[in-house]
């Protein structure tokens, strides 16, 4: 299993390589929901079925960041900004 920090960096690269792909958009949706802990991080776990094995491993690593309480820290904010730019095509 990937560490949370490794999964975060690899997810950013994954999204930047093909931001229009279904895998990238699903990972981006997961990352967005992880920021809303008070709302229960509302991500439909059945969406994991839509991911290939590589992207699913990244998703599990991102979820590990919740357990490690690193969602929202400086590394998260920098990575999330890169994801936002990639998805928006900026």
N, C-alpha and C positions, 0 to 999 in steps of 0.2 A: 504494500500500500504506500502511496505517495504521502510525504509529509504535506501539511497544509500549505506551507510557504512554497514548496516545490510545485504543488498543484496550481497555486495561484499564478506563478510565473509562467508555467507551461500553458495554462488556460489563456493567458493574455496572448502569448505567441500563437496558439491555436486559433483564436478569434481573429487576430491580425492577418493570418495567412488566408483565411477564407471567410470574411465576415458575413457573407450572404448565405452561407451553408446552413442547413437545418441543425447540424451539430453545434455550430457556433452560436446560433440564435437561441438554442435551448440552454446552452451553458450560460449565456448572457442573462437569460430569464432567471435561471437559478441564482446567479450572482446577485441580481437585483432583489430577489425575494429574501435572500439571506440577510439583507440590511434591515429587514423589518421584523425583528425578533418579537416585538410586542404583539404583532399581528400573527405570530406563529410561523413565520417564514413560509408563507402559503405557496408551496411548489407542489404540483401534482406528481407524486412519485411514479405514477404510471408513465410519465414523460421519459423516465430513464430507459424505457423500452425503445424509444426512438433514437437513442444514442448508440453509436458503435462502441466496441469494447474500450478503445482508447479514450473517447470522450466520457464514457461512463466512469472510468478510473479517475479522470480529472474532476468529475462531479463529486465523487466520494471524497476526494481530497479537499475540495472546496467546503464540503459539509464538515470536514474535520476542523476547519478554521472556526466554525461555530463552537465546537467543543473546547477548542484551545482559547476561545475568547479573543480572536484576532480580527474578526470582522469589524471594520471601521477604524482600525489602527492606521498608521501612516503608510505602511506597505500596501494595505488594502486600498486606501484612498488613491494612491499612485497607480496601482494596477487597474482599479475601476475606471479611473480617468482615461487610461489607455484603451480599455474595452469600449468605453463610451465613444471615443474618437473613431475607433475602428468601425463600430456598428453604424455610426452616423456618416462615415465616409469623409471625415475631416482630415 
